[in-house]
Every structure is written in structure tokens, then in C-alpha cells.
């Protein structure tokens, strides 16, 4: 489960984001088409990832998994100056 990038092929992606990005959605990763950096500290993004019944984590757990691998945990490096 990527926590540092949004992926345009996941269930949560809204096609409207292609033209009108949310404030937390940032540049596309040049090495991975369809993956976009996110401002992971933003509450809207966090609500997509965890903490409610429609979250990515909840869907993983409801599928029978007892945990999840957190990917792109080094996303902070993109925002370091």
C-alpha cells in the first residue's frame, strides 16, 4: 500500500483529478507512470489511506490480510530542501 504516492489505477482515483488535482496531489513520478507524489500530511489523503470503512487499509484487511506493506515511506525525501 503506497502511502507516499497516489496511483491512478487504484479504486480511489477520481478521473476529475486528471484535470483538477486536489491540493494534496503533486507531480507524477517520472519513473512510474500513473504514480503521483502526495502531501501525505494532508487529512484528505490520510482519509483515503486509513481510518474509515472506505479506506485503502480497511479494504486490504477486509480481503483477509492481517497487515499491509507500507510503500514509499521515504516520500519525505521529495519534500526536503
N, CA, C and O atoms as CSV, one atom per row, in Angstrom:
chain,resi,resn,atom,element,x,y,z
A,1,UNK,N,N,0.845,-1.162,0.000
A,1,UNK,CA,C,0.000,0.000,0.000
A,1,UNK,C,C,0.894,1.230,0.000
A,1,UNK,O,O,1.615,1.483,0.966
A,2,UNK,N,N,0.847,1.982,-1.070
A,2,UNK,CA,C,1.661,3.185,-1.165
A,2,UNK,C,C,1.047,4.293,-0.321
A,2,UNK,O,O,-0.119,4.649,-0.488
A,3,UNK,N,N,1.853,4.829,0.584
A,3,UNK,CA,C,1.373,5.932,1.411
A,3,UNK,C,C,1.982,7.266,0.979
A,3,UNK,O,O,1.557,8.323,1.445
A,4,UNK,N,N,2.971,7.218,0.093
A,4,UNK,CA,C,3.649,8.423,-0.358
A,4,UNK,C,C,3.326,8.817,-1.785
A,4,UNK,O,O,3.754,9.871,-2.255
A,5,UNK,N,N,2.576,7.977,-2.474
A,5,UNK,CA,C,2.141,8.282,-3.836
A,5,UNK,C,C,0.724,7.778,-4.054
A,5,UNK,O,O,0.326,6.733,-3.540
A,6,UNK,N,N,-0.022,8.545,-4.827
A,6,UNK,CA,C,-1.352,8.110,-5.277
A,6,UNK,C,C,-1.171,7.453,-6.645
A,6,UNK,O,O,-0.366,7.905,-7.460
A,7,UNK,N,N,-1.915,6.401,-6.882
A,7,UNK,CA,C,-1.786,5.643,-8.121
A,7,UNK,C,C,-3.097,5.728,-8.903
A,7,UNK,O,O,-4.168,5.419,-8.380
A,8,UNK,N,N,-2.993,6.147,-10.148
A,8,UNK,CA,C,-4.216,6.409,-10.917
A,8,UNK,C,C,-4.946,5.152,-11.372
A,8,UNK,O,O,-5.947,5.242,-12.083
A,9,UNK,N,N,-4.467,3.999,-10.978
A,9,UNK,CA,C,-5.139,2.736,-11.314
A,9,UNK,C,C,-5.788,2.096,-10.085
A,9,UNK,O,O,-6.262,0.963,-10.161
A,10,UNK,N,N,-5.816,2.799,-8.967
A,10,UNK,CA,C,-6.444,2.297,-7.740
A,10,UNK,C,C,-7.907,2.713,-7.676
A,10,UNK,O,O,-8.329,3.650,-8.354
A,11,UNK,N,N,-8.671,2.008,-6.858
A,11,UNK,CA,C,-10.117,2.237,-6.738
A,11,UNK,C,C,-10.446,3.666,-6.321
A,11,UNK,O,O,-11.498,4.186,-6.693
A,12,UNK,N,N,-9.584,4.298,-5.569
A,12,UNK,CA,C,-9.883,5.615,-5.011
A,12,UNK,C,C,-9.690,6.754,-6.009
A,12,UNK,O,O,-10.182,7.861,-5.791
A,13,UNK,N,N,-8.970,6.485,-7.113
A,13,UNK,CA,C,-8.657,7.554,-8.064
A,13,UNK,C,C,-9.921,8.074,-8.721
A,13,UNK,O,O,-10.765,7.299,-9.172
A,14,UNK,N,N,-10.044,9.385,-8.771
A,14,UNK,CA,C,-11.184,10.034,-9.424
A,14,UNK,C,C,-10.695,10.651,-10.736
A,14,UNK,O,O,-9.695,11.369,-10.756
A,15,UNK,N,N,-11.391,10.374,-11.806
A,15,UNK,CA,C,-10.953,10.871,-13.117
A,15,UNK,C,C,-10.872,12.394,-13.152
A,15,UNK,O,O,-10.084,12.943,-13.921
A,16,UNK,N,N,-11.659,13.082,-12.347
A,16,UNK,CA,C,-11.616,14.550,-12.302
A,16,UNK,C,C,-10.244,15.056,-11.857
A,16,UNK,O,O,-9.872,16.186,-12.171
A,17,UNK,N,N,-9.496,14.235,-11.134
A,17,UNK,CA,C,-8.169,14.641,-10.668
A,17,UNK,C,C,-7.203,14.839,-11.830
A,17,UNK,O,O,-6.198,15.533,-11.675
A,18,UNK,N,N,-7.481,14.252,-12.981
A,18,UNK,CA,C,-6.597,14.421,-14.132
A,18,UNK,C,C,-6.554,15.874,-14.590
A,18,UNK,O,O,-5.520,16.348,-15.059
A,19,UNK,N,N,-7.669,16.578,-14.457
A,19,UNK,CA,C,-7.749,17.973,-14.885
A,19,UNK,C,C,-7.702,18.950,-13.713
A,19,UNK,O,O,-7.214,20.071,-13.854
A,20,UNK,N,N,-8.207,18.525,-12.564
A,20,UNK,CA,C,-8.321,19.406,-11.400
A,20,UNK,C,C,-7.808,18.668,-10.170
A,20,UNK,O,O,-8.576,18.043,-9.438
A,21,UNK,N,N,-6.498,18.749,-9.954
A,21,UNK,CA,C,-5.866,17.989,-8.876
A,21,UNK,C,C,-6.281,18.513,-7.500
A,21,UNK,O,O,-6.413,19.722,-7.305
A,22,UNK,N,N,-6.487,17.601,-6.550
A,22,UNK,CA,C,-6.676,18.040,-5.164
A,22,UNK,C,C,-5.395,18.713,-4.667
A,22,UNK,O,O,-4.324,18.504,-5.238
A,23,UNK,N,N,-5.498,19.509,-3.618
A,23,UNK,CA,C,-4.338,20.255,-3.115
A,23,UNK,C,C,-3.216,19.332,-2.653
A,23,UNK,O,O,-2.055,19.743,-2.644
A,24,UNK,N,N,-3.526,18.121,-2.276
A,24,UNK,CA,C,-2.528,17.190,-1.752
A,24,UNK,C,C,-1.848,16.370,-2.843
A,24,UNK,O,O,-0.870,15.677,-2.562
A,25,UNK,N,N,-2.336,16.430,-4.077
A,25,UNK,CA,C,-1.778,15.640,-5.180
A,25,UNK,C,C,-0.698,16.451,-5.876
A,25,UNK,O,O,-0.924,17.597,-6.264
A,26,UNK,N,N,0.458,15.861,-6.030
A,26,UNK,CA,C,1.620,16.577,-6.549
A,26,UNK,C,C,2.060,15.969,-7.879
A,26,UNK,O,O,1.260,15.336,-8.567
A,27,UNK,N,N,3.312,16.157,-8.237
A,27,UNK,CA,C,3.852,15.772,-9.539
A,27,UNK,C,C,3.856,14.257,-9.757
A,27,UNK,O,O,3.963,13.465,-8.821
A,28,UNK,N,N,3.735,13.898,-11.025
A,28,UNK,CA,C,3.840,12.481,-11.394
A,28,UNK,C,C,5.283,12.023,-11.232
A,28,UNK,O,O,6.221,12.756,-11.546
A,29,UNK,N,N,5.443,10.818,-10.745
A,29,UNK,CA,C,6.760,10.214,-10.594
A,29,UNK,C,C,7.284,9.888,-11.996
A,29,UNK,O,O,6.672,9.086,-12.702
A,30,UNK,N,N,8.396,10.489,-12.414
A,30,UNK,CA,C,8.891,10.251,-13.772
A,30,UNK,C,C,9.338,8.811,-14.017
A,30,UNK,O,O,9.474,8.389,-15.165
A,31,UNK,N,N,9.563,8.066,-12.954
A,31,UNK,CA,C,9.993,6.675,-13.088
A,31,UNK,C,C,8.846,5.678,-13.060
A,31,UNK,O,O,9.036,4.508,-13.394
A,32,UNK,N,N,7.661,6.124,-12.665
A,32,UNK,CA,C,6.496,5.243,-12.554
A,32,UNK,C,C,5.267,5.973,-13.070
A,32,UNK,O,O,4.630,6.726,-12.334
A,33,UNK,N,N,4.939,5.750,-14.320
A,33,UNK,CA,C,3.775,6.403,-14.921
A,33,UNK,C,C,2.516,6.079,-14.132
A,33,UNK,O,O,2.285,4.930,-13.753
A,34,UNK,N,N,1.708,7.098,-13.888
A,34,UNK,CA,C,0.450,6.905,-13.168
A,34,UNK,C,C,0.586,6.996,-11.661
A,34,UNK,O,O,-0.406,6.866,-10.943
A,35,UNK,N,N,1.797,7.218,-11.168
A,35,UNK,CA,C,2.027,7.387,-9.726
A,35,UNK,C,C,2.374,8.847,-9.461
A,35,UNK,O,O,3.235,9.426,-10.124
A,36,UNK,N,N,1.693,9.431,-8.485
A,36,UNK,CA,C,1.833,10.849,-8.200
A,36,UNK,C,C,2.226,11.067,-6.745
A,36,UNK,O,O,1.642,10.477,-5.836
A,37,UNK,N,N,3.216,11.917,-6.540
A,37,UNK,CA,C,3.614,12.273,-5.179
A,37,UNK,C,C,2.410,12.872,-4.464
A,37,UNK,O,O,1.568,13.525,-5.080
A,38,UNK,N,N,2.342,12.642,-3.166
A,38,UNK,CA,C,1.251,13.219,-2.374
A,38,UNK,C,C,1.817,13.954,-1.168
A,38,UNK,O,O,2.880,13.620,-0.646
A,39,UNK,N,N,1.079,14.954,-0.752
A,39,UNK,CA,C,1.396,15.643,0.501
A,39,UNK,C,C,0.747,14.794,1.595
A,39,UNK,O,O,-0.384,15.038,2.015
A,40,UNK,N,N,1.490,13.806,2.032
A,40,UNK,CA,C,0.993,12.735,2.900
A,40,UNK,C,C,0.494,13.237,4.243
A,40,UNK,O,O,-0.205,12.504,4.942
A,41,UNK,N,N,0.822,14.434,4.619
A,41,UNK,CA,C,0.359,15.010,5.884
A,41,UNK,C,C,-1.054,15.590,5.760
A,41,UNK,O,O,-1.655,15.969,6.765
A,42,UNK,N,N,-1.581,15.660,4.548
A,42,UNK,CA,C,-2.917,16.212,4.319
A,42,UNK,C,C,-3.993,15.238,4.770
A,42,UNK,O,O,-3.943,14.051,4.448
A,43,UNK,N,N,-4.953,15.738,5.508
A,43,UNK,CA,C,-6.025,14.901,6.064
A,43,UNK,C,C,-6.841,14.201,4.979
A,43,UNK,O,O,-7.248,13.053,5.159
A,44,UNK,N,N,-7.081,14.873,3.866
A,44,UNK,CA,C,-7.859,14.240,2.783
A,44,UNK,C,C,-7.152,12.986,2.276
A,44,UNK,O,O,-7.788,11.953,2.067
A,45,UNK,N,N,-5.847,13.077,2.083
A,45,UNK,CA,C,-5.094,11.902,1.637
A,45,UNK,C,C,-5.110,10.822,2.708
A,45,UNK,O,O,-5.316,9.647,2.403
A,46,UNK,N,N,-4.897,11.208,3.949
A,46,UNK,CA,C,-4.898,10.245,5.044
A,46,UNK,C,C,-6.230,9.513,5.135
A,46,UNK,O,O,-6.256,8.320,5.440
A,47,UNK,N,N,-7.331,10.203,4.877
A,47,UNK,CA,C,-8.652,9.564,4.913
A,47,UNK,C,C,-8.813,8.526,3.800
A,47,UNK,O,O,-9.577,7.572,3.948
A,48,UNK,N,N,-8.114,8.705,2.714
A,48,UNK,CA,C,-8.138,7.699,1.643
A,48,UNK,C,C,-7.371,6.462,2.088
A,48,UNK,O,O,-7.779,5.340,1.787
A,49,UNK,N,N,-6.288,6.650,2.788
A,49,UNK,CA,C,-5.395,5.563,3.165
A,49,UNK,C,C,-5.878,4.772,4.381
A,49,UNK,O,O,-5.801,3.543,4.375
A,50,UNK,N,N,-6.371,5.442,5.420
A,50,UNK,CA,C,-6.747,4.717,6.646
A,50,UNK,C,C,-7.807,5.469,7.446
A,50,UNK,O,O,-8.085,6.641,7.193
A,51,UNK,N,N,-8.381,4.778,8.401
A,51,UNK,CA,C,-9.230,5.420,9.390
A,51,UNK,C,C,-10.721,5.411,9.133
A,51,UNK,O,O,-11.477,6.002,9.904
A,52,UNK,N,N,-11.166,4.757,8.070
A,52,UNK,CA,C,-12.607,4.680,7.821
A,52,UNK,C,C,-12.911,3.431,7.000
A,52,UNK,O,O,-12.002,2.770,6.499
A,53,UNK,N,N,-14.182,3.121,6.870
A,53,UNK,CA,C,-14.591,1.876,6.220
A,53,UNK,C,C,-14.330,1.846,4.716
A,53,UNK,O,O,-14.343,0.771,4.116
A,54,UNK,N,N,-14.096,2.994,4.099
A,54,UNK,CA,C,-13.807,3.014,2.669
A,54,UNK,C,C,-12.314,3.196,2.391
A,54,UNK,O,O,-11.911,3.358,1.240
A,55,UNK,N,N,-11.506,3.169,3.430
A,55,UNK,CA,C,-10.069,3.410,3.267
A,55,UNK,C,C,-9.376,2.225,2.592
A,55,UNK,O,O,-9.866,1.096,2.585
A,56,UNK,N,N,-8.238,2.536,2.038
A,56,UNK,CA,C,-7.420,1.521,1.375
A,56,UNK,C,C,-7.035,0.413,2.364
A,56,UNK,O,O,-7.142,-0.772,2.047
A,57,UNK,N,N,-6.591,0.800,3.551
A,57,UNK,CA,C,-6.212,-0.191,4.554
A,57,UNK,C,C,-7.392,-1.077,4.947
A,57,UNK,O,O,-7.233,-2.291,5.074
A,58,UNK,N,N,-8.553,-0.498,5.138
A,58,UNK,CA,C,-9.735,-1.284,5.519
A,58,UNK,C,C,-10.076,-2.303,4.427
A,58,UNK,O,O,-10.440,-3.438,4.732
A,59,UNK,N,N,-9.962,-1.907,3.173
A,59,UNK,CA,C,-10.241,-2.833,2.070
A,59,UNK,C,C,-9.238,-3.990,2.064
A,59,UNK,O,O,-9.604,-5.131,1.782
A,60,UNK,N,N,-7.981,-3.695,2.373
A,60,UNK,CA,C,-6.969,-4.753,2.456
A,60,UNK,C,C,-7.310,-5.721,3.585
A,60,UNK,O,O,-7.295,-6.937,3.393
A,61,UNK,N,N,-7.612,-5.187,4.744
A,61,UNK,CA,C,-7.947,-6.038,5.897
A,61,UNK,C,C,-9.220,-6.832,5.654
A,61,UNK,O,O,-9.307,-7.995,6.049
A,62,UNK,N,N,-10.205,-6.225,5.012
A,62,UNK,CA,C,-11.460,-6.920,4.706
A,62,UNK,C,C,-11.263,-8.044,3.692
A,62,UNK,O,O,-12.105,-8.933,3.570
A,63,UNK,N,N,-10.150,-8.000,2.968
A,63,UNK,CA,C,-9.850,-9.050,1.993
A,63,UNK,C,C,-9.208,-10.273,2.645
A,63,UNK,O,O,-8.925,-11.269,1.979
A,64,UNK,N,N,-8.981,-10.181,3.961
A,64,UNK,CA,C,-8.460,-11.333,4.680
A,64,UNK,C,C,-6.991,-11.226,5.081
A,64,UNK,O,O,-6.458,-12.121,5.737
A,65,UNK,N,N,-6.351,-10.154,4.698
A,65,UNK,CA,C,-4.961,-9.958,5.100
A,65,UNK,C,C,-4.928,-9.447,6.536
A,65,UNK,O,O,-5.852,-8.761,6.973
A,66,UNK,N,N,-3.877,-9.775,7.263
A,66,UNK,CA,C,-3.783,-9.310,8.648
A,66,UNK,C,C,-2.788,-8.166,8.799
A,66,UNK,O,O,-2.417,-7.799,9.914
A,67,UNK,N,N,-2.365,-7.613,7.689
A,67,UNK,CA,C,-1.458,-6.485,7.709
A,67,UNK,C,C,-1.215,-5.994,6.296
A,67,UNK,O,O,-1.760,-6.531,5.332
A,68,UNK,N,N,-0.390,-4.966,6.188
A,68,UNK,CA,C,-0.087,-4.398,4.874
A,68,UNK,C,C,1.355,-3.909,4.860
A,68,UNK,O,O,1.872,-3.448,5.877
A,69,UNK,N,N,1.992,-4.013,3.716
A,69,UNK,CA,C,3.319,-3.458,3.497
A,69,UNK,C,C,3.139,-1.995,3.115
A,69,UNK,O,O,2.397,-1.684,2.183
A,70,UNK,N,N,3.811,-1.098,3.824
A,70,UNK,CA,C,3.724,0.324,3.519
A,70,UNK,C,C,4.842,0.693,2.552
A,70,UNK,O,O,6.025,0.560,2.868
A,71,UNK,N,N,4.454,1.154,1.385
A,71,UNK,CA,C,5.412,1.502,0.341
A,71,UNK,C,C,5.552,3.020,0.259
A,71,UNK,O,O,4.662,3.765,0.671
A,72,UNK,N,N,6.664,3.454,-0.269
A,72,UNK,CA,C,7.004,4.861,-0.453
A,72,UNK,C,C,7.005,5.595,0.900
A,72,UNK,O,O,6.531,6.727,1.002
A,73,UNK,N,N,7.537,4.943,1.916
A,73,UNK,CA,C,7.634,5.601,3.221
A,73,UNK,C,C,8.741,6.653,3.233
A,73,UNK,O,O,8.836,7.451,4.166
A,74,UNK,N,N,9.565,6.651,2.207
A,74,UNK,CA,C,10.622,7.650,2.099
A,74,UNK,C,C,10.167,8.884,1.313
A,74,UNK,O,O,10.997,9.650,0.823
A,75,UNK,N,N,8.868,9.072,1.195
A,75,UNK,CA,C,8.324,10.194,0.430
A,75,UNK,C,C,8.774,11.545,0.966
A,75,UNK,O,O,8.800,12.528,0.226
A,76,UNK,N,N,9.120,11.600,2.219
A,76,UNK,CA,C,9.574,12.866,2.807
A,76,UNK,C,C,10.792,13.419,2.081
A,76,UNK,O,O,11.011,14.631,2.063
A,77,UNK,N,N,11.585,12.537,1.484
A,77,UNK,CA,C,12.786,12.983,0.785
A,77,UNK,C,C,12.457,13.913,-0.376
A,77,UNK,O,O,13.236,14.811,-0.698
A,78,UNK,N,N,11.297,13.698,-1.008
A,78,UNK,CA,C,10.868,14.538,-2.131
A,78,UNK,C,C,10.631,15.977,-1.669
A,78,UNK,O,O,10.840,16.922,-2.428
A,79,UNK,N,N,10.198,16.131,-0.433
A,79,UNK,CA,C,9.831,17.453,0.083
A,79,UNK,C,C,10.940,18.110,0.910
A,79,UNK,O,O,10.773,19.232,1.387
A,80,UNK,N,N,12.058,17.424,1.082
A,80,UNK,CA,C,13.180,18.029,1.799
A,80,UNK,C,C,13.845,19.100,0.923
A,80,UNK,O,O,13.893,18.979,-0.301
A,81,UNK,N,N,14.339,20.117,1.560
A,81,UNK,CA,C,15.039,21.171,0.801
A,81,UNK,C,C,16.521,21.019,0.920
A,81,UNK,O,O,17.270,21.812,0.350
